[in-house]
């Protein structure tokens, strides 16, 4: 069995591209040379890794497994490079983070602002993802760490719990529900809702909760931030379920009523997911420590 790191990086480029030609272009080699090297990999491992046709490439089951290992190996190589950079172990490097809606839009921007200001050699790729995609990304090595809220269903991952938040209902001050001390989510279904945009973790979660009871959300508009949700609520457009930390922050500058949800799932525990904390570069461990301190 013989291969080198350039073969692994080439395979990753091809797997993440719609065609072998585009993958080869990313690796700065010709399509013919890329094809030869992929065939050599397949021969070396005794398995077909790609299906090729006029529409592009598709990974075989063996190719999916090979991609997972290739990503992990190349990420570890990148970790090693960052540890020996001229800037120092904690002053340089690249960090990829998959995070849920709340973390990506509310919690992380403040944390990363100070973190990056002190480390000019560090770059971050922050992507908002659904919980299942966050778990999968950490498992297959396509992200350095993941941040989710709620229960974690994943083996072979280290789960670092660092804070809690809870979901509440925000309404206009003159809304019929505004005087309630607490209520069920089902109590809100007769009123138009404002939510985060399609594909966000919070919207998917709420849709699943009402679907369990055979209902659907009465959705009026979907927006791209919790601030926009609160502004819509203040204007009387509808009501919104969102994290308490966000609702209370915007309540200081907007006319909102914040009502407790009487639901077992209202408390959301935030967790950081990694494959192996000690195997991560010091710069990533420093970021995790900072998030833990901010979450306390």
Secondary structure, DSSP 8 states (H G I E B T S, - for coil): ----HHHHHHHHHHHTSSSHHHHHHHTTS-HHHHHHHHHHHHHHHTS--EEEETTEEEE-HHHHHHHHHHHHHHHHHHHHHHHT-TT-TTTEEEEEEEE-HHIIIIIHHHHHHHHHHT-TEEEEEEEE--HHHHHHHHHHTSSSEEEEES----SS-EEEEEEEEEEEEEE-TTSTTTT-SEE-GGGGTTS-EEEE-TT-HHHHHHHHHHHTTT----EEEEESSHHHHHHHHHTTS-BEEEEHHHHHHHHTTS--EEEEE--TT-EEEEEEEES-GGGS-HHHHHHHHHHHHHH-
